[in-house]
Each structure stands twice: as structure tokens, then as C-alpha cells.
Amino acid sequence: MEYYDISIGARVKHPSMGIGVIYDLDPRTIHVFFQEHGEQPISRSFEGLEVIAPGAEVEKVPLDLEHVQDCLREVLEEMQSPQRPVEMARRYEGGILDLRPKDASLKSKELPIDDFFHKIVMIRDRFRVLEQKINAHSALSEQDKVELQQYITRCYGSLTTFNILFEDKEDHFVGQKGDG
């Protein structure tokens, strides 16, 4: 028996795996999640699968220009992520950041600089994604976009202290230049 009238969300019964729910379909395979057996691919030609409840009727949405533009923006955002690894300055590799409270009776905290550097790079990358989302946002006015971009630039300026951790100058944070 070939299962071609089956849809995502349908409940099925398998002779050895029990009851499951279809979570994906492709031309040759029905992908079912079974509570005790997890995700299992099942051939559409398998004879022992019994449909016990239909899946949800999903209306096909026509492809429109706005949807294509949103998808394209997502792809472009992913492409903007660093294409090469961001390197930490060699002199700090394996180093320790020692945070000591003013009160000497309190315990200090040591943090590997590599971990700290990783967090700084994550902040920088998230700011870049935020900038892209602001620029692509259809509900924001151009004035709103400029104001938010200026705020992000000031945030970058606050992070320039950490530029000493970067091996390459092109990875540095750059704040607002000139008067501001």
C-alpha cells in the first residue's frame, strides 16, 4: 500500500513501534515520531502502517513577493556572519582574567580570557545582526532606523576597550568618529 493521501499531524499505528505522529513527508518516506522509539523514517510502500486519525488540513499558501523578500533577507543575514574565524591576540591566548574586589577579604574570580573573548565576539555578532534587522525592518521609518543605528554605534564605542583582545584590526569595534 502506498501512502499518498497522508498528511503531517496524522496519527498512525505501526505493528512493532506502536502509535506515532507524522512530522514530515517526502516523496519516498513518511517520518513518524513514536513516543518510545523517537523519530523513525518509514517507507511509503510499507504495508503495516495504519492511519488512525487524519492530519491537519494545511492550506497551501501562494508564494508572494513579500515572503520571497523575507527569505532572501534571512539568507543574506546568514551570509553576513563572519566568513573567517575571529582570532584573539596571541599574547592573551590561554590567559586568565582576574577580577578582584576592592575589599581584599572577598574572594576574587578568575575567568579564562578565551571564554571572555568568545562572549565579546558573540556580542559583536549579535549587534551586527540587530543592525541588519533594523535596516530591513519595513515598519520603521528612515529616521527611526538612523536613530537606532546611532545608538548601536555608541554601543560599539563603549566596547572599543576590548579591541586589544583582537588579533586583526579589521575585527575591532568602531564607535562614532568625530564630534558626537
N, CA and C of each residue as an Amber inpcrd file, in Angstrom:
protein
   540
   0.8450000  -1.1910000   0.0000000   0.0000000   0.0000000   0.0000000
   0.8780000   1.2380000   0.0000000   0.6280000   2.1490000  -0.8970000
   1.3760000   3.4010000  -0.9620000   0.5530000   4.4760000  -0.2480000
   1.1980000   5.2520000   0.6190000   0.5070000   6.2890000   1.3920000
   0.7330000   7.6410000   0.7250000  -0.2540000   8.0940000  -0.0340000
  -0.1070000   9.3960000  -0.6850000  -1.1730000  10.3780000  -0.2220000
  -2.1970000   9.8980000   0.4700000  -3.2350000  10.7860000   0.9830000
  -3.0070000  11.0970000   2.4560000  -1.8050000  10.9290000   2.8990000
  -1.4690000  11.1090000   4.3080000  -0.8930000  12.5020000   4.4960000
  -1.0640000  13.0990000   5.6810000  -0.5540000  14.4520000   5.8920000
   0.1420000  14.5780000   7.2490000   0.8840000  15.6420000   7.3810000
   1.5930000  15.9130000   8.6360000   0.5700000  16.0700000   9.7560000
   0.8790000  15.4880000  10.8880000  -0.0110000  15.5420000  12.0430000
  -0.9030000  14.3240000  12.1710000  -0.9440000  13.4770000  11.1280000
  -1.7680000  12.2660000  11.1880000  -1.2030000  11.3230000  12.2420000
  -2.0980000  10.6440000  12.9320000  -1.6850000   9.6250000  13.9060000
  -1.7240000   8.2910000  13.1900000  -0.6580000   7.5040000  13.3990000
  -0.5510000   6.2060000  12.7380000  -0.2030000   5.1310000  13.7660000
  -0.5010000   3.8870000  13.3870000  -0.1610000   2.7600000  14.2540000
   0.7530000   1.8230000  13.4660000   1.9210000   1.5500000  14.0570000
   2.9110000   0.6600000  13.4530000   2.8440000  -0.6650000  14.2130000
   2.9670000  -1.8120000  13.5330000   2.8230000  -3.1100000  14.2150000
   3.8230000  -3.3470000  15.3450000   5.0410000  -2.7950000  15.2510000
   6.0110000  -3.0580000  16.3230000   6.3760000  -1.8120000  17.1380000
   6.1670000  -0.6140000  16.5880000   6.5630000   0.6060000  17.3000000
   5.3900000   1.3050000  17.9710000   4.1700000   0.8590000  17.6790000
   3.0060000   1.4400000  18.3260000   2.4760000   2.6640000  17.6100000
   1.9120000   3.5800000  18.4020000   1.2610000   4.7710000  17.8530000
   2.2660000   5.9100000  17.7460000   2.1760000   6.6220000  16.6220000
   3.0670000   7.7440000  16.3900000   2.3600000   8.8490000  15.6260000
   3.0710000   9.9550000  15.4560000   2.5420000  11.1220000  14.7430000
   3.4920000  11.4690000  13.6120000   2.9470000  11.7250000  12.4380000
   3.7550000  12.1000000  11.2750000   4.2120000  13.5440000  11.4340000
   5.5330000  13.7680000  11.3210000   6.0670000  15.1200000  11.4550000
   6.6890000  15.6470000  10.1720000   6.9120000  14.7660000   9.1760000
   7.4800000  15.2140000   7.9060000   7.1910000  14.1650000   6.8390000
   7.1460000  14.6230000   5.5930000   6.8980000  13.7350000   4.4600000
   7.8400000  14.0990000   3.3340000   8.2750000  13.1010000   2.5910000
   8.9880000  13.3580000   1.3500000   8.4840000  12.3380000   0.3340000
   8.9060000  12.3950000  -0.9090000   8.3260000  11.5150000  -1.9250000
   8.4160000  10.0270000  -1.6230000   9.4380000   9.5890000  -0.8900000
   9.6010000   8.1560000  -0.6350000   9.3920000   7.7580000   0.8120000
   9.3600000   8.7420000   1.7340000   9.4000000   8.4020000   3.1520000
   8.3650000   9.1840000   3.9530000   7.8200000   8.5130000   4.9580000
   6.9620000   9.1410000   5.9580000   7.7890000   9.1740000   7.2390000
   7.9560000  10.3410000   7.8190000   8.7530000  10.4800000   9.0430000
   7.7840000  10.5550000  10.2270000   7.9220000   9.5810000  11.1330000
   6.9860000   9.4480000  12.2460000   7.7490000   9.5590000  13.5630000
   7.1230000  10.2420000  14.5270000   7.6840000  10.2960000  15.8780000
   6.8750000   9.3540000  16.7570000   7.5770000   8.3650000  17.3340000
   6.9710000   7.4140000  18.2610000   7.4780000   7.7440000  19.6540000
   6.5900000   7.7400000  20.6250000   6.9700000   8.1130000  21.9850000
   8.1030000   7.2580000  22.5280000   8.0710000   5.9580000  22.2830000
   9.1010000   5.0770000  22.8330000  10.2840000   4.8590000  21.8980000
  10.1340000   5.1500000  20.6270000  11.1850000   4.8640000  19.6480000
  11.7460000   6.1140000  18.9770000  11.2060000   7.2710000  19.3100000
  11.7070000   8.5140000  18.7370000  11.3300000   8.6710000  17.2680000
  12.1430000   9.4390000  16.5420000  11.8940000   9.7250000  15.1340000
  12.2950000   8.5290000  14.2800000  11.3850000   8.0910000  13.4230000
  11.6450000   6.9270000  12.5830000  11.1740000   7.1960000  11.1540000
  12.0310000   6.9340000  10.1670000  11.5840000   7.0340000   8.7760000
  10.8930000   5.7280000   8.3710000   9.7730000   5.8430000   7.6630000
   9.0320000   4.6680000   7.2180000   8.7710000   4.8250000   5.7200000
   9.0760000   3.8000000   4.9630000   8.8570000   3.8210000   3.5200000
   7.3740000   3.9640000   3.2120000   7.0590000   4.7400000   2.1850000
   5.6600000   4.8970000   1.7760000   5.0690000   3.5640000   1.2990000
   5.9040000   2.6150000   0.9400000   5.4080000   1.3240000   0.4580000
   5.2490000   0.2900000   1.5760000   5.5620000   0.6790000   2.8300000
   5.4290000  -0.2450000   3.9580000   3.9570000  -0.6210000   4.1410000
   3.6810000  -1.9170000   4.2500000   2.3040000  -2.4320000   4.2970000
   1.6430000  -2.3240000   5.6730000   2.4220000  -2.2990000   6.7640000
   1.8370000  -2.4410000   8.0900000   1.4360000  -1.1660000   8.7970000
   1.5510000  -0.0220000   8.1630000   1.2170000   1.2470000   8.8260000
  -0.2740000   1.5220000   8.6740000  -0.9450000   1.7960000   9.7880000
  -2.3830000   2.0430000   9.7630000  -2.6520000   3.4760000  10.2180000
  -3.3960000   4.2280000   9.4300000  -3.7600000   5.6060000   9.7910000
  -4.9430000   5.5300000  10.7430000  -4.7770000   6.0850000  11.9610000
  -5.8620000   6.0220000  12.9410000  -6.5470000   7.3760000  13.1560000
  -5.8900000   8.4710000  12.7210000  -6.5120000   9.8010000  12.7970000
  -5.8640000  10.6700000  11.7200000  -6.6790000  11.4340000  10.9880000
  -6.1160000  12.2470000   9.9090000  -5.2960000  13.4070000  10.4610000
  -4.4080000  13.9100000   9.6140000  -3.6190000  15.0770000   9.9760000
  -4.4150000  16.3420000   9.7370000  -3.8320000  17.4320000  10.0920000
  -4.4870000  18.7190000   9.9000000  -4.4970000  19.0770000   8.4210000
  -5.5710000  19.6740000   7.9920000  -5.6350000  20.1650000   6.6180000
  -4.8210000  21.4420000   6.5560000  -3.8030000  21.4330000   5.7490000
  -2.9360000  22.6010000   5.6210000  -3.1710000  23.2220000   4.2590000
  -3.6090000  24.4550000   4.2960000  -3.8710000  25.1690000   3.0570000
  -2.5480000  25.6350000   2.4640000  -2.3690000  25.3960000   1.1940000
  -1.1500000  25.8530000   0.5400000  -1.2310000  27.3570000   0.3760000
  -0.2020000  28.0390000   0.8620000  -0.1570000  29.4870000   0.7790000
   0.5710000  29.8710000  -0.5060000  -0.0370000  30.7220000  -1.3060000
   0.6610000  31.1260000  -2.5330000   1.9180000  31.9200000  -2.1960000
   2.9180000  31.7370000  -2.9970000   4.1880000  32.4250000  -2.7930000
   4.0440000  33.8620000  -3.2620000   4.2940000  34.7980000  -2.3580000
   4.1910000  36.1990000  -2.7430000   5.5400000  36.8850000  -2.6100000
   5.6500000  38.0620000  -3.1630000   6.9090000  38.8030000  -3.2000000
   7.4320000  39.0900000  -1.7940000   6.5550000  39.4490000  -0.8780000
   6.9930000  39.7660000   0.4940000   7.6280000  38.5470000   1.1600000
   7.0430000  37.3700000   0.9550000   7.5970000  36.1400000   1.5260000
   8.9760000  35.8510000   0.9350000   9.1230000  36.0180000  -0.3620000
  10.4120000  35.8010000  -1.0260000  11.4420000  36.7840000  -0.4830000
  11.0370000  38.0470000  -0.3070000  11.9630000  39.0560000   0.2200000
  12.4020000  38.7070000   1.6380000  11.4730000  38.2460000   2.4800000
  11.8280000  37.8520000   3.8500000  12.8320000  36.7030000   3.8430000
  12.5900000  35.7200000   2.9890000  13.5100000  34.5820000   2.8970000
  14.8820000  35.0390000   2.4260000  14.9020000  35.9100000   1.4530000
  16.1640000  36.4230000   0.9270000  16.9220000  37.1920000   2.0060000
  16.2170000  37.9970000   2.7950000  16.8600000  38.7290000   3.8900000
  17.5170000  37.7670000   4.8820000  16.8070000  36.6830000   5.2250000
  17.3640000  35.7050000   6.1550000  18.6380000  35.0790000   5.6100000
  18.6320000  34.7440000   4.3210000  19.8210000  34.1530000   3.7020000
  20.9650000  35.1550000   3.7240000  20.6780000  36.4010000   3.3880000
  21.7270000  37.4210000   3.3640000  22.2810000  37.6790000   4.7630000
  21.4170000  37.6480000   5.7720000  21.8830000  37.8220000   7.1520000
  22.8420000  36.7100000   7.5350000  22.5050000  35.4820000   7.1560000
  23.3880000  34.3690000   7.4570000  24.7300000  34.5290000   6.7500000
  24.6940000  35.0590000   5.5290000  25.9340000  35.2420000   4.7740000
  26.7980000  36.3500000   5.3700000  26.1890000  37.2650000   6.1250000
  26.9420000  38.3570000   6.7220000  27.7350000  37.9110000   7.9480000
  27.4140000  36.7380000   8.4760000  28.1660000  36.2740000   9.6340000
  29.6190000  36.0610000   9.2180000  30.5250000  36.1390000  10.1560000
  31.9450000  36.0710000   9.7940000  32.2640000  34.8490000   8.9440000
  32.9190000  35.0900000   7.8150000  33.3080000  34.0050000   6.9190000
  34.6270000  33.3750000   7.3620000  35.3240000  34.0500000   8.1950000
  36.5860000  33.5280000   8.7030000  36.5240000  33.6000000  10.2220000
  37.2590000  32.7540000  10.8830000  37.2310000  32.8120000  12.3470000
  37.8590000  34.1050000  12.8620000  37.3070000  34.6220000  13.9200000
  37.8510000  35.8160000  14.5610000  38.9070000  35.3380000  15.5450000
  40.1180000  35.8210000  15.3660000  41.2420000  35.3630000  16.1890000
  41.4990000  36.3220000  17.3490000  41.7800000  35.7170000  18.5000000
  42.1740000  36.5050000  19.6590000  43.6730000  36.7990000  19.5520000
  44.0850000  37.9570000  20.0370000  45.5020000  38.3160000  20.0260000
  46.3040000  37.2170000  20.7250000  47.3740000  36.7770000  20.0900000
  48.1590000  35.6390000  20.5880000  48.6810000  35.8550000  22.0120000
  48.9910000  37.0700000  22.3450000  49.5700000  37.3090000  23.6730000
  48.5940000  37.0110000  24.8060000  47.2810000  36.9490000  24.4830000
  46.2940000  36.6570000  25.5250000  45.8080000  35.2070000  25.5120000
  46.1810000  34.4380000  24.4970000  45.7370000  33.0470000  24.4180000
  46.1540000  32.2820000  25.6670000  45.1910000  31.5870000  26.2550000
  45.4630000  30.7950000  27.4560000  45.5670000  31.6390000  28.7230000
  45.3700000  32.9520000  28.5990000  45.4810000  33.8420000  29.7520000
  44.2680000  33.7800000  30.6630000  44.3980000  34.4300000  31.7880000
  43.3460000  34.4570000  32.8050000  42.9870000  35.9050000  33.0930000
  41.6990000  36.1800000  33.1610000  41.1970000  37.4840000  33.5730000
  40.9210000  37.3710000  35.0620000  41.5770000  38.1860000  35.8570000
  41.4620000  38.1140000  37.3070000  40.6370000  39.3050000  37.7850000
  39.4680000  39.0350000  38.3340000  38.5820000  40.0860000  38.8440000
  38.6940000  40.0980000  40.3640000  39.2660000  41.2040000  40.8960000
  39.4740000  41.3080000  42.3420000  38.6180000  42.4250000  42.9170000
  37.8190000  42.1070000  43.9220000  37.0160000  43.1520000  44.5610000
  37.9120000  44.1000000  45.3630000  37.4310000  45.2930000  45.6020000
  38.1860000  46.2850000  46.3730000  38.4980000  45.7440000  47.7750000
  37.5110000  45.0760000  48.3720000  37.6810000  44.5000000  49.7020000
  38.5260000  43.2210000  49.5790000  39.7450000  43.2440000  50.0780000
  40.6810000  42.1290000  49.9640000  40.2030000  40.8720000  50.6990000
  39.2390000  41.0150000  51.6090000  38.7380000  39.8350000  52.3150000
  37.7510000  39.0250000  51.4600000  37.2990000  39.6230000  50.3690000
  36.3780000  38.9140000  49.4700000  37.1640000  38.1370000  48.4280000
  36.5810000  37.0410000  47.9970000  37.2480000  36.1560000  47.0430000
  37.2630000  36.7760000  45.6440000  38.3740000  36.6100000  44.9510000
  38.4670000  37.0900000  43.5710000  37.9210000  36.0190000  42.6340000
  37.6960000  36.3930000  41.3980000  37.1580000  35.4790000  40.3940000
  38.1070000  35.4470000  39.2070000  38.4940000  34.2490000  38.8030000
  39.3340000  34.0910000  37.6230000  38.4710000  33.5740000  36.4840000
  38.6920000  34.1440000  35.3080000  37.9410000  33.7640000  34.1180000
  38.9210000  33.6010000  32.9690000  38.9020000  32.4680000  32.2860000
  39.7970000  32.3190000  31.1390000  39.5130000  33.4150000  30.1020000
  40.5580000  34.0760000  29.6380000  40.3840000  35.1590000  28.6640000
  39.7330000  34.6180000  27.3960000  40.0230000  33.3830000  27.0200000
  39.4060000  32.7960000  25.8220000  37.8780000  32.8110000  25.9320000
  37.3460000  32.4790000  27.1160000  35.8950000  32.4870000  27.3240000
  35.3450000  33.9070000  27.2420000  36.0420000  34.8350000  27.8730000
  35.6370000  36.2400000  27.8510000  35.6400000  36.7630000  26.4140000
  36.6930000  36.4440000  25.6650000  36.8230000  36.8720000  24.2770000
  35.6560000  36.3230000  23.4440000  35.3280000  35.0630000  23.6630000
  34.2180000  34.4520000  22.9330000  32.9190000  35.2230000  23.1790000
  32.6750000  35.6360000  24.4220000  31.4660000  36.3980000  24.7550000
  31.4700000  37.7610000  24.0610000  32.6140000  38.3970000  24.0040000
  32.7300000  39.7010000  23.3280000  32.4300000  39.5440000  21.8380000
  32.9550000  38.5190000  21.2130000  32.7050000  38.2700000  19.7880000
  31.2160000  37.9950000  19.5600000  30.5870000  37.2430000  20.4700000
  29.1540000  36.9740000  20.3420000  28.3450000  38.2670000  20.4190000
  28.7140000  39.1620000  21.3230000  28.0270000  40.4490000  21.4350000
  28.1660000  41.2200000  20.1260000  29.3830000  41.2690000  19.5950000
  29.6250000  41.9870000  18.3420000  28.7880000  41.4090000  17.2040000
  28.7560000  40.0910000  17.1020000  27.9920000  39.4510000  16.0290000
  26.4990000  39.7060000  16.1800000  26.0150000  39.7060000  17.4020000
  24.5830000  39.9660000  17.6250000  24.2290000  41.4160000  17.3280000
  25.1430000  42.3260000  17.6060000  24.9100000  43.7230000  17.2160000
  24.8210000  43.8450000  15.7010000  25.6580000  43.1080000  14.9840000
  25.6230000  43.1490000  13.5170000  24.2990000  42.6340000  12.9820000
  23.8060000  41.5460000  13.5660000  22.5110000  41.0060000  13.1430000
  21.4030000  42.0080000  13.4710000  21.4880000  42.6300000  14.6420000
  20.4980000  43.6400000  15.0200000  20.4970000  44.7890000  14.0180000
  21.6730000  45.2400000  13.6070000  21.7590000  46.3020000  12.6030000
  21.0650000  45.8870000  11.3100000  21.2940000  44.6690000  10.8760000
  20.6750000  44.1790000   9.6400000  19.1620000  44.1140000   9.7690000
  18.6950000  43.6730000  10.9240000  17.2550000  43.5800000  11.1290000
  16.6220000  44.9690000  11.1540000  17.3080000  45.9190000  11.7510000
  16.8020000  47.2900000  11.7700000  16.7260000  47.8270000  10.3440000
  17.7890000  47.6530000   9.5720000  17.8110000  48.1630000   8.2030000
  16.7510000  47.5250000   7.3240000  16.4210000  46.2670000   7.5750000
  15.4540000  45.5460000   6.7470000  14.0190000  45.6890000   7.2460000
  13.8430000  46.2790000   8.4160000  12.5140000  46.3350000   9.0230000
  11.6090000  47.2860000   8.2410000  10.4660000  46.7690000   7.8150000
   9.5700000  47.5640000   6.9750000   8.7220000  48.5560000   7.7750000
   8.5240000  48.3260000   9.0650000   7.6640000  49.2020000   9.8550000
   8.3950000  50.4150000  10.4280000   9.7110000  50.4020000  10.3960000
  10.4710000  51.5320000  10.9340000  10.6500000  52.6100000   9.8730000
  10.5160000  53.8470000  10.3060000  10.7760000  54.9590000   9.3800000
  12.2870000  55.0970000   9.2060000  12.6900000  55.8070000   8.1720000
  14.1230000  56.0260000   7.9480000  14.7340000  56.7540000   9.1400000
  14.0050000  57.7000000   9.7200000  14.5030000  58.4410000  10.8930000
  14.7040000  57.4970000  12.0760000  13.7460000  56.5830000  12.2950000
  13.8790000  55.5990000  13.3810000  15.1060000  54.7190000  13.1590000
  15.3090000  54.2940000  11.9110000  16.4610000  53.4470000  11.5930000
  17.7660000  54.1680000  11.8810000  17.8400000  55.4380000  11.5010000
  19.0560000  56.2320000  11.7450000  19.3120000  56.3600000  13.2430000
  18.2770000  56.6530000  14.0070000  18.4360000  56.8070000  15.4590000
  18.9050000  55.5090000  16.1080000  18.3190000  54.3940000  15.7130000
  18.7260000  53.1070000  16.2810000  20.1550000  52.7490000  15.8660000
  20.5190000  53.0550000  14.6240000  21.8880000  52.8040000  14.1610000
  22.8840000  53.6410000  14.9650000  22.5360000  54.8830000  15.2390000
  23.4260000  55.7320000  16.0320000  23.5960000  55.1830000  17.4450000
  22.5330000  54.6470000  18.0050000  22.6060000  54.0580000  19.3390000
  23.5270000  52.8430000  19.3290000  23.4000000  52.0070000  18.3120000
  24.2720000  50.8350000  18.1980000  25.7230000  51.2700000  18.0240000
  25.9520000  52.3050000  17.2450000  27.3180000  52.8240000  17.0560000
  27.9000000  53.2740000  18.3930000  27.0950000  53.9160000  19.2330000
  27.5740000  54.3220000  20.5580000  27.8900000  53.0950000  21.4180000
  27.0970000  52.0270000  21.2620000  27.3830000  50.7820000  21.9820000
  28.7220000  50.2000000  21.5300000  28.9610000  50.2200000  20.2110000
  30.2590000  49.7740000  19.7050000  31.3740000  50.6090000  20.3310000
  31.1500000  51.9030000  20.4270000  32.1560000  52.7930000  21.0250000
  32.4700000  52.4000000  22.4620000  31.4370000  51.9690000  23.1970000
  31.6470000  51.5340000  24.5870000  32.4720000  50.2600000  24.6630000
  32.4800000  49.4940000  23.5800000  33.1930000  48.2170000  23.5720000
  34.6020000  48.3070000  22.9890000  35.0300000  49.5060000  22.5690000
  36.3610000  49.6340000  21.9540000  37.4790000  49.2790000  22.9280000
  37.2220000  49.3350000  24.2230000  38.2110000  48.9390000  25.2230000
  38.7070000  47.5130000  24.9770000  37.8350000  46.6740000  24.4580000
  38.1740000  45.2620000  24.2690000  38.8940000  44.9870000  22.9560000
  39.1640000  46.0210000  22.1660000  39.8560000  45.8210000  20.8870000
  41.2470000  45.2100000  21.0720000  41.8600000  45.4040000  22.2330000
  43.1980000  44.8310000  22.4540000  43.1900000  43.3060000  22.3970000
  42.0050000  42.7160000  22.5620000  41.9040000  41.2550000  22.5380000
  41.8980000  40.6760000  21.1200000  41.6740000  41.5180000  20.1010000
  41.5620000  41.0370000  18.7290000  42.9140000  41.0540000  18.0240000
  43.2040000  39.9770000  17.3130000  44.4520000  39.8700000  16.5560000
  44.4520000  40.8360000  15.3720000  43.3340000  40.9030000  14.6270000
  43.2630000  41.7360000  13.4260000  42.4870000  43.0150000  13.6840000
  43.0290000  44.1310000  13.2180000  42.3640000  45.4210000  13.4060000
  41.0000000  45.4690000  12.7290000  40.8290000  44.7250000  11.6330000
  39.5350000  44.7550000  10.9390000  38.4110000  44.1320000  11.7610000
  38.7530000  43.4240000  12.8400000  37.7420000  42.8500000  13.7280000
  37.3730000  43.7990000  14.8720000  38.0600000  44.9160000  14.9890000
  37.8440000  45.8450000  16.1020000  36.4520000  46.4680000  16.0890000
  36.0120000  46.8490000  17.2780000  34.8140000  47.6690000  17.4110000
  35.1790000  49.0740000  16.9710000  34.2470000  49.7330000  16.2950000
  34.4770000  51.1210000  15.8900000  33.2720000  51.9230000  16.3310000
  33.5300000  52.9450000  17.1290000  32.4380000  53.8010000  17.6000000
  32.2710000  54.9910000  16.6770000  31.5490000  55.9840000  17.1710000
  31.3010000  57.1920000  16.4030000  32.5790000  58.0000000  16.2810000
  32.8620000  58.4350000  15.0880000  34.0810000  59.2230000  14.8370000
  33.7190000  60.6890000  14.7880000  34.6290000  61.5220000  15.1850000
  34.3710000  62.9680000  15.1560000  33.6230000  63.3890000  16.3970000
  32.9640000  64.5620000  16.3060000  32.2500000  65.0420000  17.4930000
  30.9130000  64.3420000  17.5930000  30.4610000  64.1510000  18.8030000
  29.1940000  63.4520000  18.9820000  28.7850000  63.3910000  20.3580000
